[in-house]
Structure formats: structure tokens, C-alpha cells
Amino acid sequence: MFDFELDFEKGSLSEDETEKRDEIIKRGINVCKEFISKQKSIEDYFFYEGSIEGFEECKKFSKFSDFERRIEQLYIEETRELSKSWIKDEMLREYLKIFNKNEKTDYNTVFKLKGKRTQIQFVYDKLKAYRLVSLILSKKT
């Protein structure tokens, strides 16, 4: 038996995983570019625009921890942006770093952040699955 957590924590992506990452990114960008021109709502347009940015950003990630850190940052940014219009409590606003009382939610930004986070999470999940399958297969031989 082997420790899955420990194996996922190990250093950088392998050469094989980096190739898989780049393949996923390339296909994802192509699909998003195809869909972006077909969107009927502005929210969907911004989601796909963010998605392309998210895939592009994945190119610079060489460790699972890079993905994890960025996903968490984007979740915080998305929550902050979404909260601007409806959180009135001053302490909570300060905690979320919303210092201007009059600052309102920009839903285009929310959808763009959501698209970016979604695709980074997508690539991360695919790579973790790829590593898991590779580990299982290597332990069977």
C-alpha cells in the first residue's frame, strides 16, 4: 500500500504530467474560444473570457501547490467581489478588504473570476486524477 497524500505532495509535476497539463490547456482554450462567440448573455461571455485566462495561467504552474494556492486566492477574490453590494456590516466589509462603502458588485468581474477559478480547478483535478491512475498502475507492476 502507499500513501496517496504523500505522493500528491511530492515536488514538481513530472515531464509526463506537464505534457498532460499543456494538452488539457490547449484543448480547453480552443473550446472556450469556440464558445465565447456563441454566448447570448454578457455573463456567459465574461465567464468564457475568464476561462481562457484561467487556462493560460495554468501554463506557469509546475506544482499541485501552485494550483491550490491560486484556486484559494481566486475564491477569496470572487467572494470579495460578490459581497460588495450586500454586506453592510463594517467589520465584515473590512475583513473582506472592502473599504469603500459605496463600492458595488461588478457581476462581469464575478463571472470572469468564476471562469478563471473553474478552469484552474478543472486542470488541477485532471492532473490529480492522472497522477493517481499513474501511481496505481506503477504499484501494480
C-alpha positions as CSV (number, residue, x, y, z in Angstrom):
1,M,0.0,0.0,0.0
2,F,1.1,3.6,-0.5
3,D,0.2,7.0,0.9
4,F,-1.8,8.9,-1.7
5,E,-1.4,12.2,0.2
6,L,2.3,11.9,0.4
7,D,2.6,11.1,-3.3
8,F,0.5,14.1,-4.3
9,E,2.7,16.4,-2.2
10,K,5.9,15.4,-4.0
11,G,7.7,18.2,-5.8
12,S,7.1,19.4,-9.3
13,L,4.9,18.0,-12.0
14,S,6.6,15.2,-13.9
15,E,7.5,15.7,-17.5
16,D,4.6,13.5,-18.4
17,E,2.2,15.5,-16.2
18,T,3.5,18.7,-17.7
19,E,2.7,17.4,-21.2
20,K,-0.8,16.4,-20.0
21,R,-1.3,19.8,-18.4
22,D,-0.3,21.5,-21.7
23,E,-2.6,19.2,-23.7
24,I,-5.6,20.0,-21.4
25,I,-4.9,23.7,-21.6
26,K,-4.7,23.7,-25.4
27,R,-7.9,21.8,-25.8
28,G,-9.6,24.0,-23.1
29,I,-8.6,27.2,-24.7
30,N,-9.8,26.0,-28.1
31,V,-13.2,25.0,-26.8
32,C,-13.6,28.3,-24.9
33,K,-12.7,30.3,-28.0
34,E,-15.3,28.4,-29.9
35,F,-18.0,29.0,-27.3
36,I,-17.2,32.7,-26.5
37,S,-18.6,34.0,-29.7
38,K,-21.8,32.0,-29.3
39,Q,-22.8,33.4,-25.9
40,K,-26.2,35.0,-25.7
41,S,-25.6,36.7,-22.3
42,I,-22.9,39.0,-21.2
43,E,-22.3,37.0,-18.1
44,D,-21.5,33.9,-20.2
45,Y,-19.1,35.9,-22.3
46,F,-17.2,37.1,-19.2
47,F,-17.2,33.5,-17.8
48,Y,-15.5,32.2,-21.0
49,E,-13.2,35.2,-21.2
50,G,-12.1,34.3,-17.6
51,S,-11.9,30.7,-18.5
52,I,-9.4,31.4,-21.3
53,E,-7.3,33.4,-18.8
54,G,-7.5,30.6,-16.3
55,F,-6.2,28.1,-18.8
56,E,-3.4,30.5,-19.8
57,E,-2.5,31.0,-16.2
58,C,-2.1,27.2,-15.7
59,K,0.8,27.2,-18.0
60,K,3.0,28.7,-15.3
61,F,2.0,26.2,-12.6
62,S,4.6,23.4,-12.0
63,K,3.3,22.0,-8.7
64,F,0.0,21.0,-7.3
65,S,0.5,23.5,-4.5
66,D,0.7,26.3,-7.2
67,F,-2.8,25.3,-8.3
68,E,-4.1,25.0,-4.8
69,R,-2.8,28.4,-3.8
70,R,-4.3,30.1,-6.9
71,I,-7.7,28.5,-6.5
72,E,-7.9,29.7,-2.9
73,Q,-6.9,33.2,-4.0
74,L,-9.5,33.3,-6.7
75,Y,-12.2,32.0,-4.4
76,I,-11.4,34.9,-2.0
77,E,-11.4,37.5,-4.8
78,E,-14.7,36.1,-6.1
79,T,-16.3,36.2,-2.6
80,R,-15.0,39.7,-2.0
81,E,-16.4,41.0,-5.3
82,L,-19.7,39.2,-4.8
83,S,-20.0,40.6,-1.3
84,K,-19.6,44.3,-2.1
85,S,-23.2,45.1,-2.7
86,W,-24.9,43.1,0.0
87,I,-22.6,43.0,3.1
88,K,-23.4,46.1,5.2
89,D,-21.6,45.2,8.4
90,E,-18.5,47.4,8.6
91,M,-16.3,44.8,10.4
92,L,-17.1,42.1,7.8
93,R,-16.5,44.6,5.0
94,E,-13.1,45.4,6.5
95,Y,-12.3,41.7,6.9
96,L,-13.1,41.2,3.2
97,K,-11.0,44.3,2.4
98,I,-14.0,46.3,1.0
99,F,-13.0,49.7,2.3
100,N,-15.2,51.9,0.2
101,K,-18.8,51.9,1.5
102,N,-20.1,52.8,-1.9
103,E,-18.3,50.0,-3.8
104,K,-20.8,47.7,-5.6
105,T,-20.5,44.3,-7.0
106,D,-19.3,44.1,-10.6
107,Y,-21.0,41.0,-11.9
108,N,-18.9,40.9,-15.0
109,T,-15.8,40.6,-12.7
110,V,-17.6,37.9,-10.7
111,F,-18.2,35.8,-13.8
112,K,-14.7,36.4,-15.1
113,L,-13.2,35.3,-11.7
114,K,-15.6,32.3,-11.6
115,G,-14.5,31.2,-15.1
116,K,-10.8,31.6,-14.2
117,R,-11.2,29.6,-11.0
118,T,-13.3,26.9,-12.6
119,Q,-10.7,26.2,-15.3
120,I,-7.8,26.2,-13.0
121,Q,-9.7,23.8,-10.7
122,F,-10.5,21.7,-13.9
123,V,-6.9,21.3,-14.9
124,Y,-5.8,20.6,-11.3
125,D,-8.5,17.9,-10.9
126,K,-7.5,16.3,-14.2
127,L,-3.8,16.3,-13.2
128,K,-4.5,14.8,-9.8
129,A,-6.6,12.0,-11.4
130,Y,-3.8,11.4,-13.9
131,R,-1.2,11.1,-11.1
132,L,-3.5,8.8,-9.1
133,V,-4.0,6.5,-12.0
134,S,-0.3,6.6,-12.8
135,L,0.6,5.7,-9.2
136,I,-1.9,2.9,-9.1
137,L,-0.6,1.4,-12.4
138,S,3.0,1.8,-11.3
139,K,2.3,0.0,-8.0
140,K,0.7,-2.9,-9.8
141,T,3.8,-3.8,-11.8
